[in-house]
Amino acid sequence: MRIRRIQALAVLATFLLALPVLAAGTNSANYSPNVPVTIGQTQLKPGTYSLEAADGQNELRILQRGKVIGTAACHWVKLPAKAHDSKVDTDSGRVTQVSFRGNDQAVQID
């Protein structure tokens, strides 16, 4: 009986510690470059990708067909207004910023 209580408390503690992570919203943008580009240290070939960033986190995840193929360090910046659509900004073949539809913040790639 005592072991079950300890297990229940351990499960409850784990859930409570994970709650802030579960509460964080995940922002996503689809990206289909026509030429090779770089995001952080990850080189992308032409294709279709999903870029995801969780609110308050400093990492952009790069997914292809639902599988994480890379990450990039980033930081959040305030936009003048909420973005109407998701947008990926590039400069000289490098992704510099990703804004997410309906969000007044974007991630800049470090």
N, C-alpha and C positions, 0 to 999 in steps of 0.2 A: 504494500500500500504506500509506503513512504517513497519508494523508487518512482512510482507513478506520479506522485506529487512533485518530485524533483524534476521529472521529465516534463510535466505540464508547465512548471515554472520556467524551465529552459526554453520551451517552445514559445511561451508568452513573451519572454524577454527578447528572444530573437525577432519575433513579430514587431514588438515595439521599437526595436533598434532599426528595423528595415522600413518602418512606416514613413519616415521622411523621404526615402528613396522612392517608395511607391507613390507618394503624393506629388512628386516632381513631375511636371509635364514634359513630354518629349515632343520636340519640334522636328518636322521632317520636310525635306525638299527633294523632289526628283530632279536628276541632272543627267543630261545626255550630251556629252561633248562630241563634236565631230572630228576633233584632232586630239592628239595626246596632251594631257594636262597633268600638273602636279598639285596635290593637296598635302601640305606638310612634307613628309618624306615619301608619300605614296604616289606612284606614277599610275595614271589612269589611261587606258587605251580608249578609243571611241567605243561607246556603248551606253547602257542605261544603268544608272546608279541611284541609290537613295542615300541622302546625307542626313544624319540624325544628331541632334544635340539636346540633352536634358537641361531643363531650366536650372541655372546655378552651377552647372558643371563646366569644366574647362577642357572638354574633349569633344571633338566632332568624330562621329563614327561613319565610316564609309562602307556601305553594303552593296552587294551585287547578288541578285536572286536570293535575298534574305540572309546571306552569309556575310559576316564582317570580314572585309578584306584589308582594312587599314584604319588607322585613327590619326588624328591631327590635333595638336595642342591649339587652343583657341581662347579667346576672351570675349565677353559680351560687351556690346556698345549700344547706346540708346539711339534710336532712330527718331527723326522729327515727327513721324506719324506711324500708325500701324501700316505694315506692308499689305498692299492689296493682293499681291501674288508672291510666291516664293521666287527668289532671284539669286543667282550665283554670279558673283563678280570675279573677273579674271584680269590679270595683267602679265603680259609676256609669258603666257603659258602656265601661269600659277594661279590657283584659286586664292583670292584675297579675302573675300567676305561672302557670307551666306545669310540672306534674310528670309524669314519664314512668314508665310501668309497669316495675317491676323495678329502678328506679334509686333510690338513696338521696339523690340531689340533684335539685333543681328549678332552673329559670331564673326569675329575677325580672326583669320588664321595667323598664328604666331610664327 
